[in-house]
């Protein structure tokens, strides 16, 4: 049963974040629709940063390579601290963009600065296919093929196949959750953790928060439906949609790696993300959930200097450090 919009009851934005939104103006609330999708994709491709391998090397601070997965038209951008000895743990990461925008290199400067250097991580960012040109199951299969290939070539890549964390933000968080289900069910590479940042998990758009934040959040119910329709095509809204397409559809969350899930209290994805964490707990799994008070979708990207954004990044780093310092499976007695 769909819940009605509760007028006037949206949680207030954090004051600092609210000031950032006000400064950005009305354009930030312009929803993505089927009518403007192509234009928005063109704008994103033209304006979103796409750093080159030379840029990402940062004057020799990092080793960077673009890799191709044989048999699939997918690129992996691999980066690691220069001169790091021994096989490194790997963060295998999927970028955001509502399944219709974004690119793999754009997320790497922050990932390398905040996690690769201080934690001694290798990072691979996946250039998965974007909808509607690439529809389900192509994007998640791109991600799975890349993960299998990377784990199978761990020695030459200098990574530890027993210490892989899969992660992503927004659409990328949804893909990471789907990838955790796929690796479990196919017996593929076994991640030690899944880092799900405001993940896009549910195509149905029936949660209370999706209606409560409609027209208010920067990624609202209209934009979300547009992204899901682009990904799913004729399968949008189907009763038998696989959980690998929309992880909130799963009925079995057992046997998954520990999850970190964070979301804002004032965003569209709040209820589906909280429900996903609860479902993991009910299945006997491990999840760390953070609901950042007064935060809208992607708050830490639009307001990186805000106190709440800094707190969120610190919490993610602490979780990653804990996961990475646990004994690897082949070290357990």
C-alpha positions as CSV (number, residue, x, y, z in Angstrom):
1,X,0.0,0.0,0.0
2,X,1.4,3.4,-1.0
3,X,1.7,6.0,1.8
4,X,0.4,9.5,1.2
5,X,2.8,12.5,1.3
6,X,2.6,14.1,4.8
7,X,2.6,17.8,4.0
8,X,4.8,20.0,6.2
9,X,6.4,17.1,8.1
10,X,9.8,16.8,6.3
11,X,12.7,16.7,8.7
12,X,14.6,20.0,8.7
13,X,18.0,20.2,7.0
14,X,21.1,20.6,9.2
15,X,21.5,24.4,9.4
16,X,25.0,24.4,7.8
17,X,23.8,22.1,5.0
18,X,20.7,24.2,4.5
19,X,22.7,27.3,3.9
20,X,24.7,25.4,1.2
21,X,21.5,24.4,-0.6
22,X,20.1,27.9,-0.4
23,X,23.3,29.2,-2.0
24,X,23.1,26.7,-4.8
25,X,19.7,28.0,-5.8
26,X,16.6,26.4,-7.3
27,X,18.5,24.4,-10.0
28,X,19.7,21.9,-7.5
29,X,16.0,20.8,-7.0
30,X,15.3,20.5,-10.7
31,X,14.2,16.8,-11.0
32,X,15.5,14.4,-13.5
33,X,12.7,13.3,-15.9
34,X,12.5,11.2,-19.0
35,X,12.1,14.4,-21.0
36,X,15.3,16.0,-19.8
37,X,17.4,12.8,-19.3
38,X,19.3,13.0,-22.5
39,X,20.2,16.7,-22.0
40,X,21.2,16.1,-18.4
41,X,23.5,13.2,-19.5
42,X,25.1,15.4,-22.1
43,X,25.6,18.1,-19.5
44,X,27.1,15.6,-17.0
45,X,29.5,14.2,-19.6
46,X,30.7,17.7,-20.5
47,X,31.0,19.1,-17.0
48,X,31.8,16.3,-14.6
49,X,35.6,16.0,-14.0
50,X,37.2,13.0,-15.7
51,X,40.8,13.1,-14.5
52,X,43.4,11.4,-16.7
53,X,45.8,8.7,-15.5
54,X,48.5,11.4,-15.5
55,X,46.3,13.6,-13.3
56,X,45.6,10.8,-10.9
57,X,49.3,10.0,-10.5
58,X,49.6,13.3,-8.7
59,X,53.3,13.9,-9.5
60,X,54.2,10.3,-8.8
61,X,52.3,9.9,-5.5
62,X,50.2,7.1,-7.0
63,X,50.6,4.3,-9.6
64,X,47.6,4.4,-12.0
65,X,46.6,2.1,-14.8
66,X,43.5,1.6,-17.0
67,X,42.6,-2.0,-17.4
68,X,40.2,-3.8,-19.7
69,X,38.2,-6.8,-18.7
70,X,38.4,-9.4,-21.5
71,X,35.1,-10.3,-23.0
72,X,33.3,-7.2,-21.7
73,X,33.3,-3.6,-22.8
74,X,34.2,-2.4,-19.3
75,X,37.2,-0.4,-18.1
76,X,38.7,-0.6,-14.6
77,X,40.8,2.4,-13.3
78,X,43.3,1.0,-10.9
79,X,45.3,3.1,-8.5
80,X,47.6,2.5,-5.5
81,X,50.1,4.4,-3.4
82,X,53.4,4.5,-5.3
83,X,56.1,2.1,-4.1
84,X,53.7,0.4,-1.6
85,X,55.3,-3.0,-0.7
86,X,53.4,-6.3,-0.7
87,X,49.9,-7.1,-1.8
88,X,47.5,-4.4,-0.7
89,X,43.9,-4.7,0.4
90,X,41.5,-3.5,-2.4
91,X,38.6,-1.2,-2.4
92,X,36.5,-2.1,-5.4
93,X,34.3,0.9,-6.0
94,X,31.3,1.9,-8.1
95,X,30.5,5.6,-8.7
96,X,27.2,7.2,-8.2
97,X,24.9,9.1,-10.7
98,X,21.5,7.5,-10.5
99,X,22.5,4.7,-12.9
100,X,22.5,7.3,-15.7
101,X,25.5,9.6,-15.0
102,X,29.0,9.7,-13.6
103,X,32.3,8.2,-14.5
104,X,34.9,6.0,-12.9
105,X,37.9,8.4,-12.7
106,X,35.9,11.2,-11.2
107,X,35.7,9.6,-7.7
108,X,39.3,8.6,-7.5
109,X,41.0,11.8,-6.2
110,X,39.0,11.7,-3.0
111,X,39.2,8.0,-2.6
112,X,43.0,8.1,-3.0
113,X,43.5,11.0,-0.7
114,X,41.2,10.0,2.1
115,X,41.6,6.2,2.1
116,X,44.3,4.8,-0.2
117,X,47.2,6.8,1.4
118,X,46.3,6.7,5.1
119,X,45.0,3.1,5.0
120,X,47.4,1.6,2.5
121,X,44.7,0.6,0.0
122,X,44.6,-0.2,-3.6
123,X,41.5,1.1,-5.3
124,X,39.7,0.0,-8.5
125,X,36.9,2.2,-9.9
126,X,34.6,0.6,-12.3
127,X,33.4,2.2,-15.6
128,X,30.1,0.2,-15.8
129,X,27.5,0.8,-18.5
130,X,25.1,3.7,-18.0
131,X,21.3,3.4,-18.6
132,X,19.3,3.6,-20.7
133,X,21.9,2.5,-23.2
134,X,23.0,-0.2,-20.7
135,X,20.0,-1.8,-19.0
136,X,19.8,-4.4,-16.3
137,X,21.6,-6.8,-16.0
138,X,24.5,-5.2,-17.9
139,X,25.7,-2.7,-15.3
140,X,25.9,-5.2,-12.4
141,X,27.3,-7.8,-14.7
142,X,30.0,-5.3,-15.7
143,X,30.9,-4.9,-12.0
144,X,30.8,-8.6,-11.3
145,X,33.1,-9.4,-14.3
146,X,35.5,-6.8,-13.2
147,X,35.7,-8.1,-9.7
148,X,36.2,-11.7,-10.8
149,X,38.9,-10.6,-13.2
150,X,40.7,-8.4,-10.6
151,X,40.6,-11.2,-8.0
152,X,41.9,-13.7,-10.5
153,X,44.8,-11.4,-11.4
154,X,45.6,-10.4,-7.8
155,X,49.2,-11.3,-8.0
156,X,50.0,-9.2,-11.0
157,X,47.9,-6.3,-9.7
158,X,49.6,-6.4,-6.3
159,X,46.4,-6.9,-4.4
160,X,45.3,-9.3,-1.7
161,X,42.3,-11.3,-3.0
162,X,41.4,-12.2,0.6
163,X,41.0,-8.5,1.6
164,X,38.6,-7.0,-0.9
165,X,36.0,-4.4,0.2
166,X,33.3,-3.6,-2.3
167,X,31.7,-0.2,-2.1
168,X,29.9,2.7,-3.8
169,X,27.8,5.7,-3.4
170,X,24.1,6.2,-4.3
171,X,23.6,4.1,-7.5
172,X,27.1,2.7,-6.9
173,X,26.0,1.7,-3.4
174,X,23.1,-0.2,-4.9
175,X,25.4,-1.9,-7.3
176,X,27.8,-2.8,-4.4
177,X,24.8,-4.3,-2.5
178,X,23.8,-6.3,-5.6
179,X,27.4,-7.4,-6.1
180,X,27.5,-8.8,-2.6
181,X,24.4,-10.9,-3.4
182,X,25.9,-12.1,-6.7
183,X,29.2,-13.1,-5.2
184,X,27.4,-15.0,-2.4
185,X,25.1,-16.8,-4.8
186,X,27.7,-17.6,-7.5
187,X,30.5,-18.5,-5.2
188,X,32.6,-15.7,-6.6
189,X,35.3,-13.6,-4.8
190,X,34.2,-13.2,-1.2
191,X,34.5,-9.6,0.0
192,X,35.3,-8.9,3.6
193,X,33.0,-5.9,3.7
194,X,30.4,-3.8,1.7
195,X,30.6,0.0,2.0
196,X,27.1,1.3,1.1
197,X,26.9,5.1,1.0
198,X,23.3,6.4,0.7
199,X,22.6,3.3,-1.5
200,X,19.9,3.3,-4.2
201,X,18.2,0.0,-3.4
202,X,14.5,0.0,-4.1
203,X,12.8,0.7,-7.5
204,X,9.3,0.8,-6.1
205,X,9.3,4.3,-4.6
206,X,6.7,3.5,-2.0
207,X,8.6,4.2,1.2
208,X,7.4,7.0,3.5
209,X,10.7,9.0,3.1
210,X,10.4,8.8,-0.7
211,X,7.1,10.7,-0.5
212,X,8.0,12.8,2.5
213,X,11.0,14.2,0.6
214,X,9.4,14.5,-2.8
215,X,10.3,17.8,-4.3
216,X,12.5,18.6,-1.3
217,X,15.5,16.3,-1.5
218,X,18.1,17.0,-4.2
219,X,17.4,13.5,-5.5
220,X,13.7,13.1,-5.1
221,X,11.0,10.5,-6.0
222,X,10.7,11.8,-9.6
223,X,14.4,11.7,-10.3
224,X,14.6,8.3,-8.7
225,X,11.8,6.9,-10.8
226,X,13.5,8.3,-13.9
227,X,16.8,6.5,-13.0
228,X,15.1,3.2,-12.3
229,X,13.0,3.3,-15.5
230,X,16.1,4.0,-17.5
231,X,17.8,1.0,-15.9
232,X,14.9,-1.5,-15.9
233,X,13.0,-0.5,-19.1
234,X,9.9,-2.8,-19.4
235,X,10.9,-4.5,-16.2
236,X,10.2,-1.4,-14.1
237,X,7.7,-2.2,-11.4
238,X,7.6,-5.9,-12.2
239,X,6.6,-8.2,-9.3
240,X,9.3,-10.7,-10.2
241,X,12.2,-8.3,-10.5
242,X,15.4,-10.0,-9.3
243,X,17.2,-8.8,-6.2
244,X,20.3,-8.3,-8.3
245,X,18.4,-5.4,-10.0
246,X,17.1,-3.9,-6.8
247,X,18.6,-5.3,-3.7
248,X,15.7,-4.2,-1.5
249,X,13.7,-6.9,-3.3
250,X,15.7,-9.7,-1.8
251,X,14.2,-12.1,0.6
252,X,17.5,-13.6,1.8
253,X,20.2,-11.4,3.3
254,X,22.0,-14.2,5.0
255,X,25.7,-15.0,4.4
256,X,26.7,-11.5,3.4
257,X,29.9,-9.6,4.3
258,X,29.6,-7.0,7.1
259,X,28.0,-3.8,5.8
260,X,28.4,-0.1,6.5
261,X,25.3,1.8,5.5
262,X,24.8,5.5,5.9
263,X,22.1,7.9,4.8
264,X,20.6,11.2,5.7
265,X,17.5,11.7,7.8
266,X,16.3,14.2,5.2
267,X,16.7,12.2,2.0
268,X,14.6,10.0,-0.3
269,X,16.6,6.8,0.5
270,X,16.4,7.0,4.3
271,X,13.7,4.4,4.9
272,X,14.9,1.8,2.3
273,X,18.4,2.0,3.6
274,X,17.4,1.7,7.3
275,X,15.2,-1.2,6.3
276,X,18.1,-2.9,4.5
277,X,20.3,-2.6,7.6
278,X,17.4,-4.0,9.7
279,X,16.9,-6.9,7.3
280,X,20.6,-7.8,7.5
281,X,20.4,-7.9,11.3
282,X,17.2,-10.0,11.2
283,X,19.1,-12.5,8.9
284,X,21.9,-12.8,11.5
285,X,24.3,-10.5,9.7
286,X,26.4,-7.6,10.7
287,X,25.7,-4.0,9.7
288,X,26.8,-0.6,11.0
289,X,24.1,2.0,10.3
290,X,24.5,5.8,10.4
291,X,21.5,8.2,9.8
292,X,23.0,11.7,9.6
293,X,20.6,14.2,11.1
294,X,19.3,16.8,8.7
295,X,21.4,15.5,5.8
296,X,20.1,15.4,2.2
297,X,21.2,13.0,-0.5
298,X,24.9,13.4,-1.4
299,X,25.4,16.1,1.3
300,X,29.1,15.4,1.8
301,X,29.7,16.0,-2.0
302,X,27.8,19.2,-2.2
303,X,29.0,20.5,1.2
304,X,32.4,18.8,1.8
305,X,33.5,21.3,4.5
306,X,30.4,21.0,6.6
307,X,30.9,19.6,10.1
308,X,28.4,16.8,9.4
309,X,30.2,15.9,6.2
310,X,33.5,15.6,8.0
311,X,31.9,13.4,10.7
312,X,30.5,11.1,8.0
313,X,33.8,10.7,6.3
314,X,35.5,10.0,9.7
315,X,33.0,7.3,10.5
316,X,33.5,5.6,7.1
317,X,37.2,5.7,7.6
318,X,37.0,4.2,11.1
319,X,34.8,1.3,9.7
320,X,37.2,0.6,6.8
321,X,40.2,0.6,9.2
322,X,38.4,-1.9,11.5
323,X,37.4,-4.2,8.6
324,X,40.9,-4.1,7.1
325,X,42.7,-4.9,10.3
326,X,40.7,-8.0,11.0
327,X,42.5,-11.3,10.3
328,X,42.1,-12.5,6.7
329,X,40.3,-15.8,6.2
330,X,43.5,-17.7,5.5
331,X,45.0,-16.3,8.7
332,X,42.2,-17.4,11.0
333,X,42.8,-20.4,13.3
